[in-house]
């Protein structure tokens, strides 16, 4: 920022919690061109203020609209029931392999991976259905190497390598 420049990025003006109030709710988004977009909010990026809306039809089909934050002029909540489509929204971008597993099988996989990481002296905590390693790496269901998220490439590569090399029978050792 140059001296005398008073412009501040929107991320510093608006608390991301303000955006969270829209997640899982049905909204109408009016863009600067006057077009209306209606759907259930999957997520809002707090930096770009881009909104991801999902529409569900009676046949079970889903369509997704992505509205760039720079074009949004107004957001109106039209249905506050956050539970109505929560499960469908949460499963929207999950891999098919994760959706095919039963909750018991998913828990078993989580515990097996946690055990394997602990045997390799990696400190793991469980937060709901996500395994967390030192707040630096997160492993989501179905707990494969491709389900790891981290901004630290070194940690990501090493943990993914451990997961790839996990023997099927390590729990019997």
HUHU-V971657 format. One record per residue. N is the residue number from 1. PHI is phi as a letter, one per 30 degrees, with the letter a starting at -180 (none if undefined). D_FIRST is the distance of its C-alpha to the first C-alpha in Angstrom with 1 decimal. Layout:
n: (N N)
phi: (PHI PHI)
d_first: (D_FIRST D_FIRST)
This chain:
n: (1 2 3 4 5 6 7 8 9 10 11 12 13 14 15 16 17 18 19 20 21 22 23 24 25 26 27 28 29 30 31 32 33 34 35 36 37 38 39 40 41 42 43 44 45 46 47 48 49 50 51 52 53 54 55 56 57 58 59 60 61 62 63 64 65 66 67 68 69 70 71 72 73 74 75 76 77 78 79 80 81 82 83 84 85 86 87 88 89 90 91 92 93 94 95 96 97 98 99 100 101 102 103 104 105 106 107 108 109 110 111 112 113 114 115 116 117 118 119 120 121 122 123 124 125 126 127 128 129 130 131 132 133 134 135 136 137 138 139 140 141 142 143 144 145 146 147 148 149 150 151 152 153 154 155 156 157 158 159 160 161 162 163 164 165 166 167 168 169 170 171 172 173)
phi: (none d d i d c d b e e d d c c d e e d d d d c d i c d b c c c c d d j d c b c l c d d a b d d d d i d c c c c c c c d d i d b b b c c c d e d c d c a b b d c b d d d c e b e d d d d c e c d d e d d d d d d e d d d d d d d d d d e d d d d d c i c d b b c b i c c d b c h h c b b c c e c i c d d c c b a c c d d d e d d d d d d d d c d d d c d d c d)
d_first: (0.0 3.8 6.6 8.5 6.4 8.4 8.3 8.7 10.4 14.2 14.9 13.6 15.7 18.9 20.9 22.4 25.8 25.6 25.8 28.5 30.8 31.4 32.4 36.1 36.6 37.7 35.3 35.1 31.8 31.6 29.2 28.0 31.0 33.4 34.6 35.4 35.0 37.1 37.3 36.9 33.3 33.2 29.5 26.1 22.9 20.5 17.4 18.7 21.2 23.9 27.4 30.4 33.6 37.1 40.3 43.7 47.0 50.5 51.3 48.6 46.3 42.6 40.0 36.3 33.7 30.0 28.1 24.5 22.3 20.9 24.5 25.6 26.5 28.9 30.3 33.8 35.7 39.3 40.7 39.6 42.0 39.7 42.8 44.3 42.4 40.6 42.8 42.5 38.7 38.5 40.8 39.1 37.4 39.6 41.6 45.3 46.4 44.8 46.4 49.9 50.1 51.8 50.0 52.5 51.8 48.0 48.6 50.9 48.3 45.6 48.1 49.2 45.7 44.9 48.1 47.4 44.0 45.5 48.3 45.7 44.3 41.1 40.2 40.1 39.7 40.6 38.5 40.6 41.0 38.1 38.6 35.7 35.4 33.4 30.7 29.7 32.0 33.6 36.9 37.9 41.3 43.4 42.3 42.3 40.1 38.3 37.4 35.1 31.3 29.0 25.6 27.3 29.2 31.6 32.7 33.0 35.2 37.4 38.1 38.7 41.2 42.9 43.3 44.7 47.2 48.3 52.1 53.6 56.1 53.9 54.8 58.4 57.8)
